[in-house]
Amino acid sequence: MNKADLIDKMAGEASISKAAAEKALGAFTDGVKNALKKGENVTLIGFGTYSVVERKARTGRNPQTGAVLQIPAKNTIKFKAGKGLREMVE
């Protein structure tokens, strides 16, 4: 399912226009992005939790040359599926 499919599904299920569904989806994704940018977790009970985690610096290797590289630490996004979503997929 891509973004257009999701918008169609939202519009059909909620009996709203596609434009309104697209606006709602945009507001949701913007809200999640802004919360994660602030370092906050976003928890949707039954669906899952988005969180920001720090990935530690580590040593890597260039697969073509074999040269050793230092990979710097950085923040990344983690998603942990909620119980309801996990059980639905099993």
VOGU-3710 file (C-alpha; in Angstrom, 3 decimals, decimal comma):
1> mnkadlidkm> 0,000/0,000/0,000  1,350/3,397/-0,930  0,322/6,899/0,156  -2,381/7,241/-2,532  -3,878/3,866/-1,572  -3,910/4,883/2,086  -5,633/8,177/1,270  -8,281/6,310/-0,759  -8,834/3,876/2,126  -9,091/6,691/4,692
11> ageasiskaa> -11,559/8,618/2,521  -13,746/5,555/2,008  -13,729/4,391/5,641  -14,355/7,846/7,104  -16,809/8,974/4,381  -14,770/12,100/3,664  -13,288/13,543/0,493  -9,889/12,467/-0,735  -8,654/16,030/-0,214  -9,719/15,935/3,443
21> aekalgaftd> -8,121/12,508/3,893  -4,884/13,768/2,342  -4,925/16,786/4,664  -5,545/14,546/7,699  -2,715/12,198/6,732  -0,404/15,165/6,219  -1,308/16,554/9,646  -0,617/13,150/11,224  2,780/12,711/9,580  3,778/16,303/10,378
31> gvknalkkge> 2,778/15,772/14,018  4,868/12,609/14,257  7,869/14,297/12,596  7,697/17,319/14,899  7,399/15,180/18,034  10,360/13,008/17,006  12,399/16,101/16,150  11,850/17,285/19,751  12,985/13,874/21,030  9,499/12,816/22,168
41> nvtligfgty> 7,987/9,360/21,717  4,759/8,924/19,744  2,619/6,098/21,105  -0,514/4,834/19,385  -2,081/2,226/21,677  -2,624/-1,036/19,803  -0,548/0,127/16,823  2,951/0,952/18,003  5,499/3,461/19,268  7,848/5,693/17,321
51> svverkartg> 10,928/6,799/19,234  14,316/8,400/18,669  17,336/6,333/19,690  21,021/7,196/19,578  23,132/4,889/17,472  26,641/4,727/18,949  29,773/5,447/16,945  31,318/2,313/15,517  34,018/1,011/13,224  33,004/-0,185/9,775
61> rnpqtgavlq> 34,746/-1,498/6,712  34,504/-0,434/3,068  33,436/-3,622/1,249  35,253/-2,663/-1,968  38,635/-1,690/-0,536  38,596/-3,266/2,906  39,601/0,084/4,431  38,554/0,676/8,038  36,078/3,545/8,538  34,853/5,383/11,598
71> ipakntikfk> 31,056/5,668/11,479  29,923/8,586/13,669  27,151/8,403/16,266  23,747/9,652/15,155  20,107/9,700/16,125  17,756/7,389/14,258  14,070/6,492/14,402  12,823/3,218/15,831  9,312/1,757/15,494  8,107/-0,912/17,883
81> agkglremve> 4,855/-2,570/16,872  2,139/-2,676/19,533  0,558/-5,872/20,805  -2,608/-5,450/18,721  -0,660/-5,003/15,491  1,703/-7,892/16,236  -1,184/-10,261/17,004  -3,027/-9,212/13,844  -0,033/-10,037/11,649  0,826/-13,392/13,241
//
